[in-house]
Amino acid sequence: MYTETELVRIAKRENNSKRNYLVVNRLQGKHIPVSPKQAFAMFEALAGKVKEAYRAESLLLIGFAETATAIGAHLAVLLDSFYIQTTREQIPGVEYLFFTEAHSHATEQKLVRDDIEALIDRVDRIVFVEDEVTTGNTIFQIIEILKREYPGKAQCSIASLLNGMDQAALAVCAEQGIGLQYLVKTNHQGYGSIAESFHGTGLYIPKQETVTGMIESYQLGGYVNARRYTTGSGYQRACETLWNQVKTHVFLEKQEQILVIGTEEFMYPAMFVGAQLEHMGNTVRCHATTRSPIMVSEEDGYPLHRRYELASFYEEGRRTFIYDLKIYDRVLILTDAASIQTAGVNSLFHALQSCGNNRIWLFRWG
């Protein structure tokens, strides 16, 4: 089983007075590049705990954006449950349930109300899936909204890779009958001091949009948007269709060093493609762009060393970031941006090319 020492690295948030530290899970595949096989093995361990606890129940899993979308999706695939993720993006023609994530860089979170109402009478339990739970306040907030909007309906639980709740938060869960499954119990008491001990001696690379050569990009079909409800088996089939299209456009060889990048909330399909490449015999790393501005440092024990500022694929004027790029034999970028921002594409391509990457493919699934 996993330990805190094995998984947890402490980083410092940039200009965030609400919480100065960020817990970075080194196997999760968001900020730190990771083997998809290792990430999926960790997710599978959590899925086993959820399955054991609720074997006879019909579940709706809700993955939290940005960082837990791949975790929630993979759990839904393994358990063949209903699945939806929270989002900060705009979806035309729907109504939302709004709540906030106070300590986050982008505080607004929302769920599609239409989809919750379509499922609330079809499930026994809603399981909120997170990478890491600290106070539990964000999830308690959305649980209260669901209780108010849909009284007497599904029970609620929280499944997370890491659980840092204190005794007061654990008591709330016990009093309200909120189930808890997690891999590692953490103690956040010293995390703020650890973050403050680092001095930010890493490399900060500003956004640039000048690229050399042609950008090889493809539009792929069969898209399933996990911001709307789906099923684990349905999402699995869609990702298999995605993979079959990707491999028709890229002549794949074995024994290559390959990076697969997802964009912001769009993590699981990129990791799924990465896993297929790994099964072929390649050495694969996956991670994703993010809205989170995190301090970087070259000091011993610090998890992130180089920060590349990017423009978003999804919204003009939004700053995003990617961390610790290096040179690979080839790079695959997967996105579901409805209308890709040219500045976003160019800034990510420039960052990759600045590290020596020249074989880059962009796939838009939508």
C-alpha positions, 0 to 999 in steps of 0.5 A: 500500500502507499505511504505519505512519504512515497506520494506527498511532495509540498510545493508553495502556491504563488500569491495565495494568502488563503493557503500557502502550500499545495500538496503535489502527488508525484504519481498523479500525473497532473503537475509532475510527468508520470508513467500512466501505468503507475498513475492507473495502479494508484487509482485502481487501489482507490477504486478497490476500496470504493467497490468494497464499501458500496458493492451493492449500490448504484453509484454516481462518481463526481470527479473534481476539476482540475486535478481529480478528473482523471482519477474520477474517470478511471474509477468510473471505468473500473466500477462502471458507475455513472460519472460526471466531473465538476467544471469551471468551463462554460457549457451552452444551454444548461443550468448549474449548481454553483459552489466555490473552492475557496483556497483555489486559484480559480474559486468557482466550481459548478455541476450541470444541474440538468444531469444531476436531476436526471440521475438523482433518482437512479443512484443510491450514492454520490461519491465525490472523488478528489486527489486530496481532501484537507478541510472537506469544506468544498465538498461539505458545501456541495453536499449541503446544496444537494441536500437542499435541492434534493432532500432525502435522495442519495447518500454521499461519500468522499473518495480521495488518494490523500485525506488530511481532514482534522478531527473536526472534519472527520466528526462532521462526516461521522455525524452526517453519515458521509463515507470516507475512502482514501489511500493515505491519511496525511497530517497538514500541520507542518505543510505551511512551514515546509512551503515557506522554507523554500525560496523559489530558485527555479526557472520561470519561463514567460509565455512566448508564441513564436513557433517554427515549422508547421503545427500538425493537428487533427480533429477527431470524432466520437467525443464524450464530454465528461462535464455531462454525465456518462457511464464508465463503460461508455467513456471507456469505449469512447476513449478506445475510439479516440486511441484508434484514431490517434494511432492512424495519424501517428506512425508509432514505433516501440522503444520511444520516449513519448510525452502525452499532454492533456489540457487543464480539466481534460486529463483522463483521455490523454492518460488513456492514450498514454497507457496504450502507448506504454503497453506497446513498449514505449517509455511514456510520461503524462501530465497536463497544463493547469491554471495553478501558478506554483512556485518552482525551485531547484532546492533539494526536496522541492517537486517542481523546478521549471515553470512555463507560462502559457495561454489557455486553449480554452479562453482568451486571456487566461494564464495557464502553466506547465511544469518540468518539460524535457526532450522526448522522441515525440510529444502528443497533445490532446485537448477538448477545447471547443474552439482552440485559441491560437495563442494557447497552441503556439505558447505550448508548442514554443515551450516544447520546442524550446526544450528540443522537441520537434515531433509534436502532434496536436489532437482535438477531440470534439 
